[in-house]
Amino acid sequence: MEIQIKNRKAMRKLLIIVISLLITDSLFGQGYQWQAEVEKNDSSGFYKVDLNPSIVSKLNSQFYDIRIKDEKGTAIPYFLEKEPFSVTKRVFKEYQIIEKIKWRNGATVLVVENQHKDTINNIQLQIKNFDVRKRLELAGSDDYKNWYTIKENYTFRVADGQHTTSEVKSLNFPYTDYKYYRIVIYDWFSLPINVMKIGYYDSYKEEGKFTKLEHSTIERFDSVKTKETYIKVNFQEKPYFDKLVIKADEPTYYYRNAKICIQRKDKKGKTHYDVIDYITLNSNSDFTSYFSDFKYEDFYIIIENEDNPPLEKVSIEAYQLNRYLITHLELAKKYKLVFSNEEIQVRPNYDITHFKNKIRDDIPLLTTDNISTIRYKEKKKKTTSTLWMWSAIGVVALLLAYMSYKMISEMEKDK
């Protein structure tokens, strides 16, 4: 009897091992499921490959499972870049020097015109390198006759541009909007310094570039009982959107509290709505909410109507911040992207990631085309799985026969 129990335990262990092998085979060997052709490049160099939403939505949540390959199937090093929501940029705007004279006391006078009367708080002077002490003052005028002081006793002690023959010096002051600015540089005890350009730095905010997501479906239900509108938004794949815009055309004036939720059911089958964000919809403007790679394929917008009629003609738009694959491509070679691979869970380790700041921002942009499934991968997977399955069944059958024989033999001995 004891031997029979041991044999049964051994059979259980064997079955567990075989099942584990079958499960392992179903999990691994998947390979890349999709591919897309990369637009032909016209020279060797660095390029941005645009990853449109149809590609991004097929990647895993870390965006690790994508590669770019050449005609021979060799993987090319790359790194991914995503547009920021916004970035503050500075641009140098040069003024025309309308007068440059020398006063009798030895001072150099420079007058520039702020043609559009922009409001500014700085003037930049590009000056040839020097190593002397200079005192400056700044005045402003709207009619070129009456001058008003802005700031006095600026001091420049040295201009030493790193690895260049000039340096930009700043005159900072409170915001003003004069049409003319007069800069006086006192040269009492030395020759004048060489002012090459005069201008100012203007700062502005540049919004990131978005792409609208397509192929979403919207269902709605107005509940009289709860006085709420339930709007279900469904995407066929993970949307990874960064911006959500909600619009309603009717009524003319409205102000409604709402929430963005994920639906789930508990063990008893009861439906719950987990709130991701509380929002307010009103007729003054379209509602815009920002996320970071929102991954849920299905979500709900629940609008509290109170005693008001439900909103009509509600539209919902989702947008992804643009993503790019940055890589170095060779002329006269064809490239393609392969992506969506369950086996890949870690970021590829390429040297190029250490040199991101060496690559210009204005490199050419390439698009992708002809997104298609990789058919041969599926065929290979099916054949391999079939062989494993029949082999495992054969092994189990043989072992069961052997174990049965052993058990019968032991039982005969016990008799």
C-alpha positions in Angstrom: 0.0 0.0 0.0 2.8 2.4 0.9 4.5 1.7 -2.5 1.3 2.5 -4.3 1.0 5.8 -2.6 4.6 6.6 -3.5 4.0 5.7 -7.1 0.9 8.0 -7.2 3.0 10.9 -5.9 5.6 10.2 -8.5 3.0 10.3 -11.2 1.7 13.6 -9.9 5.1 15.1 -10.0 5.7 13.9 -13.5 2.4 15.3 -14.7 3.2 18.7 -13.1 6.6 18.7 -14.9 5.0 17.9 -18.3 2.2 20.6 -17.8 4.9 23.1 -16.9 6.8 22.4 -20.1 3.6 22.9 -22.1 2.9 26.2 -20.4 6.5 27.3 -20.8 6.2 26.6 -24.5 3.1 28.6 -24.8 4.7 31.6 -23.1 8.0 31.7 -24.9 9.0 31.8 -28.6 6.3 34.3 -29.5 8.6 36.6 -31.3 7.7 40.0 -32.8 4.1 40.1 -34.0 4.1 43.3 -36.2 6.3 45.0 -38.7 6.3 48.4 -40.5 8.4 49.7 -43.4 10.5 52.8 -42.7 10.5 55.6 -45.3 13.7 55.6 -47.5 16.4 57.9 -46.2 18.4 60.0 -48.7 21.7 60.1 -47.0 23.7 58.5 -44.1 23.1 60.1 -40.7 20.8 60.4 -37.8 17.1 60.3 -38.3 13.8 60.5 -36.3 11.5 57.7 -37.1 7.9 58.7 -36.3 6.1 56.2 -34.2 2.4 56.8 -35.0 -0.4 55.7 -32.5 -1.0 52.5 -34.5 2.6 51.4 -33.6 2.7 52.8 -30.0 -0.6 51.1 -29.0 0.9 47.7 -29.8 3.9 48.1 -27.4 4.1 47.0 -23.8 3.6 49.5 -21.0 7.4 50.2 -20.8 7.7 50.6 -24.7 10.7 48.2 -24.7 9.5 45.8 -27.3 10.4 47.6 -30.5 13.5 47.3 -32.8 14.7 48.7 -36.0 16.4 46.3 -38.4 18.2 46.4 -41.7 17.7 44.2 -44.8 19.9 41.4 -43.1 17.8 41.5 -40.0 20.5 43.2 -37.9 19.2 45.3 -35.1 20.3 48.9 -35.2 21.0 50.9 -32.0 18.4 53.5 -31.1 16.7 55.4 -28.3 13.1 56.6 -27.9 12.1 60.2 -27.5 8.7 61.6 -26.5 7.5 65.2 -27.1 7.2 67.1 -23.8 3.8 68.7 -22.9 5.5 72.1 -23.3 9.0 73.6 -23.3 10.2 77.1 -22.7 12.4 78.4 -25.4 14.5 81.5 -25.8 15.1 83.3 -29.1 17.6 86.1 -29.7 16.0 89.1 -31.5 18.5 91.5 -32.9 17.9 95.3 -32.9 19.1 97.6 -35.7 21.7 100.0 -34.4 20.4 103.3 -35.8 23.1 105.6 -34.3 26.6 105.1 -33.1 28.4 108.2 -32.0 31.2 109.3 -29.7 30.6 112.1 -27.1 33.2 114.7 -26.3 33.8 113.2 -22.9 35.0 110.0 -24.6 31.8 108.0 -24.2 30.5 105.7 -26.9 26.8 106.1 -27.5 24.7 103.3 -29.2 21.0 103.8 -30.0 18.8 100.9 -31.0 15.1 100.8 -32.1 12.5 98.6 -30.5 10.3 98.9 -33.6 7.2 97.1 -32.3 7.6 98.5 -28.8 7.9 95.0 -27.3 7.8 94.8 -23.5 11.4 93.7 -22.5 13.5 93.4 -19.4 16.9 92.7 -20.9 19.2 93.9 -23.7 22.1 91.6 -24.8 25.4 92.9 -26.2 27.6 90.6 -28.2 31.1 92.0 -27.6 34.5 91.1 -28.9 36.6 89.7 -26.0 38.3 92.3 -23.8 40.0 92.5 -20.4 39.3 96.0 -19.1 36.7 97.7 -16.9 33.8 99.5 -18.5 30.9 101.4 -17.0 27.6 101.7 -18.8 24.2 103.3 -18.4 20.8 102.8 -20.1 18.1 105.2 -21.0 14.8 105.0 -23.0 12.7 107.3 -25.2 9.6 107.2 -27.3 10.3 110.3 -29.5 14.1 110.2 -29.8 14.3 113.6 -28.1 13.3 113.2 -24.4 15.3 110.5 -22.7 14.6 108.8 -19.4 17.0 106.9 -17.3 16.4 103.2 -16.8 19.5 102.0 -15.0 23.0 103.4 -14.2 26.3 102.0 -13.1 26.4 98.8 -15.1 30.0 97.5 -14.9 31.6 95.1 -17.5 35.0 93.9 -16.3 35.9 91.3 -18.8 34.5 89.4 -21.9 36.1 86.0 -22.4 33.9 83.8 -24.6 34.8 80.1 -24.0 36.5 78.9 -27.2 35.1 81.9 -29.2 36.3 85.4 -29.9 33.2 87.1 -28.4 30.8 86.9 -25.5 27.2 88.0 -24.9 26.8 90.4 -21.9 23.4 91.2 -20.4 21.8 94.4 -19.3 18.9 93.5 -17.0 16.3 96.0 -15.9 12.6 96.3 -15.0 10.1 95.7 -17.8 9.8 98.7 -20.2 8.4 99.2 -23.7 10.3 102.3 -25.0 10.7 102.6 -28.8 14.3 103.6 -28.5 17.1 102.6 -26.1 20.3 104.4 -25.6 23.4 102.6 -24.3 26.3 104.8 -23.1 29.7 103.1 -22.6 32.2 105.3 -20.8 35.7 105.1 -22.4 37.4 107.8 -20.4 40.7 106.0 -19.8 40.9 103.4 -22.6 39.9 102.7 -26.2 36.3 101.6 -26.9 35.1 98.0 -26.8 33.8 96.4 -30.0 30.0 95.9 -29.8 29.1 93.6 -32.6 25.3 93.0 -32.1 22.6 94.3 -29.8 19.3 92.5 -29.2 17.3 90.7 -26.5 16.2 87.3 -25.6 12.5 86.6 -25.9 11.1 83.6 -24.0 8.0 81.7 -25.2 6.3 78.4 -24.4 6.1 75.9 -27.2 3.4 73.2 -26.8 4.3 69.5 -27.6 3.0 68.0 -30.8 0.0 65.6 -30.5 -1.6 63.1 -32.8 -5.3 62.4 -32.5 -6.3 58.8 -31.8 -8.8 57.1 -34.2 -11.1 54.0 -34.0 -12.6 54.6 -30.6 -16.2 53.7 -29.9 -18.5 55.6 -27.6 -21.7 54.3 -25.9 -23.9 56.2 -23.5 -26.7 55.6 -21.1 -28.8 58.2 -19.2 -30.0 57.0 -15.8 -33.2 58.6 -14.6 -32.8 56.9 -11.3 -29.3 58.2 -10.4 -29.6 61.4 -12.6 -26.3 60.5 -14.2 -25.0 60.0 -17.7 -22.7 57.0 -18.3 -20.4 57.3 -21.3 -18.2 54.3 -22.1 -15.2 54.9 -24.3 -13.5 51.9 -25.9 -10.3 51.6 -27.8 -9.3 48.3 -29.6 -5.8 48.6 -28.2 -4.0 50.3 -25.3 -4.4 54.0 -26.2 -1.5 55.4 -24.2 -3.1 58.9 -24.6 -1.8 62.0 -22.9 -4.6 64.4 -23.5 -8.4 64.0 -23.3 -10.8 66.6 -24.7 -14.5 66.5 -24.0 -17.1 68.7 -25.8 -20.8 69.1 -25.6 -23.0 71.2 -27.9 -26.2 71.3 -25.8 -27.6 72.9 -23.7 -26.2 76.3 -24.4 -25.2 76.8 -20.8 -24.2 74.0 -18.5 -22.0 73.3 -15.5 -21.6 69.7 -14.5 -19.5 67.7 -12.1 -18.1 64.5 -13.6 -15.5 61.8 -13.1 -13.4 59.5 -15.2 -13.6 55.9 -14.0 -12.6 52.4 -14.6 -15.2 49.7 -14.3 -14.6 46.5 -12.3 -16.6 43.7 -10.8 -16.0 42.1 -7.5 -16.2 38.3 -6.7 -20.0 38.6 -6.2 -20.4 40.1 -9.7 -21.3 43.6 -8.4 -20.1 46.5 -10.6 -17.9 49.2 -9.1 -16.5 52.4 -10.7 -13.0 53.3 -9.5 -12.4 57.0 -9.9 -9.2 58.1 -11.7 -10.0 61.8 -11.8 -12.8 64.3 -10.8 -13.5 66.9 -13.4 -15.9 69.7 -14.2 -17.6 70.3 -17.6 -18.9 73.7 -18.4 -20.1 75.6 -21.5 -17.4 78.3 -21.2 -14.8 76.1 -22.9 -14.0 72.5 -24.0 -12.7 70.4 -21.1 -9.1 69.3 -21.5 -7.4 66.9 -19.1 -3.8 65.7 -19.3 -2.5 62.2 -18.4 0.8 60.3 -19.0 0.4 57.2 -21.2 -3.2 56.4 -20.2 -3.3 52.7 -20.7 -6.9 51.5 -20.1 -8.7 50.4 -23.3 -12.1 50.9 -21.6 -13.1 53.7 -19.3 -16.2 55.6 -18.3 -17.1 59.3 -17.9 -19.9 59.6 -15.4 -21.7 63.0 -15.6 -23.8 64.2 -12.7 -26.9 65.9 -14.2 -28.7 66.8 -11.0 -32.1 68.1 -12.1 -30.9 69.2 -15.5 -31.5 67.5 -18.8 -28.5 65.3 -20.0 -25.8 66.9 -22.2 -26.3 66.3 -25.9 -23.9 65.8 -28.8 -21.0 64.9 -26.4 -17.8 64.2 -28.2 -14.6 62.8 -26.7 -11.2 63.1 -28.4 -7.9 61.5 -27.2 -4.4 62.5 -28.3 -1.0 61.0 -28.0 2.2 63.0 -27.6 4.3 62.2 -30.6 7.0 59.6 -30.1 10.2 59.1 -32.1 12.8 56.4 -32.6 16.2 58.1 -32.9 18.8 56.1 -34.8 21.7 56.3 -37.3 20.9 55.0 -40.8 23.1 54.2 -43.8 22.4 55.3 -47.4 21.0 52.7 -49.8 19.7 50.4 -47.1 16.2 49.4 -46.4 14.9 49.4 -42.8 11.9 48.2 -41.0 10.4 48.3 -37.5 9.5 45.1 -35.7 7.5 45.4 -32.5 5.1 43.8 -30.0 7.0 41.0 -28.3 5.8 39.4 -25.0 9.2 38.0 -24.3 10.9 41.4 -24.0 10.5 43.1 -20.6 13.8 45.0 -20.3 15.1 48.1 -22.1 17.8 47.4 -24.8 21.2 48.6 -23.7 22.7 50.6 -26.5 25.8 52.9 -26.4 23.9 55.6 -28.3 21.8 56.4 -25.1 24.9 58.0 -23.6 25.2 60.5 -26.4 21.7 61.9 -26.7 22.9 65.5 -26.1 25.4 65.2 -29.0 22.6 64.7 -31.6 21.0 67.8 -33.1 17.3 68.5 -32.5 16.6 69.3 -36.2 17.5 65.9 -37.7 15.2 64.7 -40.6 11.9 62.9 -39.8 11.0 59.6 -41.5 7.5 58.1 -41.5 6.4 54.5 -41.5 4.1 52.6 -43.7 2.5 49.2 -44.4 2.0 47.9 -40.9 1.4 44.2 -41.1 1.6 41.0 -39.0 4.6 38.8 -39.1 3.0 35.7 -40.5 5.9 33.3 -40.5 6.3 33.8 -36.7 2.8 32.6 -36.1 3.4 29.5 -38.3 6.6 28.6 -36.5 4.9 29.0 -33.2 2.0 26.7 -34.2 4.3 24.0 -35.6 6.6 24.1 -32.5 3.6 24.0 -30.1 2.1 21.0 -32.0 5.3 19.0 -31.8 5.7 19.8 -28.1 2.1 18.8 -27.4 2.2 15.4 -29.2 5.6 14.6 -27.7 4.3 15.4 -24.2 1.2 13.3 -24.7 3.4 10.4 -25.9 5.7 10.7 -22.9 2.8 10.8 -20.5 1.1 7.7 -22.1 4.3 5.7 -21.9 4.9 6.7 -18.3 1.3 6.0 -17.3 1.6 2.5 -18.9 4.8 1.9 -17.0 3.4 3.1 -13.7 0.3 1.0 -14.1 2.4 -2.1 -14.8 4.5 -1.4 -11.7 1.4 -0.9 -9.5 -0.2 -4.2 -10.8 3.0 -6.1 -10.2 3.2 -4.7 -6.6 -0.4 -5.6 -6.0 0.2 -9.2 -7.2 3.2 -9.5 -4.8 1.0 -8.3 -1.9 -1.5 -11.1 -2.6 
